């Protein structure tokens, strides 16, 4: 079992999740159970999957959950684009959150690569 709090990728994913929750707080009311909810779920899924993978004890299980986290990060990447195109977030906020998503994806990719080389 690995302590997820020691992983920089978990920390970055957690901060990204908080930023997405703040951004979606200003979405139109009709999106409360639509796009806002989807973005909250995909953003929270990234650090949640890292935590779950760390708690399972094997590198094989951790790898599986890191891949799930990557999938959720990819979902969020598109949802950010959609929310920008719908005018729910500004170009500036889109750019900022996109950089953060990209950084999390790169960190996940590097951790996946490292773990694969150990198995």
N, C-alpha and C positions, 0 to 999 in steps of 0.2 A: 504494500500500500504506500502511495506517495502523497505527500502533503501538497495539495493543489495551490495553497497560498504561496508556495515558494516558486511557482511558475510565473514568469513574466507574462506569458501569453494569457494566462487566466486573469491576471491583474488588468491587462489591456482590454480584454474582452468584457470584464466587469465594468470598466469605465465607459466602454462603448455602449453597453446596455443602459447604463444610467443616462447617457447622452440621448439615446433613442427615446427613452421614456420621457425625458424633458421635451424633446422635439415634438413628440406625438401628443403631448398635452394640449397643444394649440391647434390640433386638427379639427375640422368641422365636426359637429355633433353627429352627423349622419355616418361618419367614419369610425365612431367609437367602437363598433363591433366588426368593422371592416378592415381597412388598410392599417389603421392605428393598432388594432389588436394583433394583426398578422406581424407587423414590425416589432411589436413588443415581444411576441412569442419567439420569433426567429432570433432577435437580439439576445434574449435571455437563454435561449437554447445553446448558444455558443459556450458561455462559461459553465452552464449546467452540465453539458456533455463532458467538458473537461473534468469537472468535479466527479461526475459519475465514473468516468474512466479511471481516474486516479484511485478511486475507492475500491476498485475490483481486484487489484493486486498483481495482475500480470501485464506485461508489455503488449501481448496480443489483444487483450481486452481494451487496454488504453488506446491502442492504435485504432480499433474499431470506433471508439467514441470520439477520437480526434477527427476521424473521417466524417462522423455525424456533425460535429462542430463546424467543419469546413463546409458541409452542405448548407447548414443554417446561415453561415456567413455569406455564402453565395446568394441565398434567398434574400437576405437583407440588402445585399448589393443592388439587386434589381428593385426591391421595394423602395429604396432611397431614390433611385432614378424615377420611378413611377410617381412618388410623392412630390418630387421636384417638378416633373412635367405637368402634374395636376395643380401646381401652384400652392401646395401645402407647406413646402419648405422653400427657403430662399436658395439662390445659386450658391451663396457663400456657405450656408449651413450644409448644403449638399456636398460641396467640395470638402469641407472639413470632415464630415462624417465618412465620406468616401475614402479619404486618406486613412482614417482610423480603421475602417473595414479592411482596406488593403494591407495595412500593417499587421492586423490580426491574422489575415490569411497567409501572409508571408511567414509569420512566426509559427503558425500551425503547420505549414508546409515543411519548415525547417525541422520542427520537432518530430513530425512524421518520418521524415527522411532519416533523422538520427536514430529513432527507435527501430526503423526497418533494418538499419545496418547492424543493429545489435541482436536481431532475431534470426 
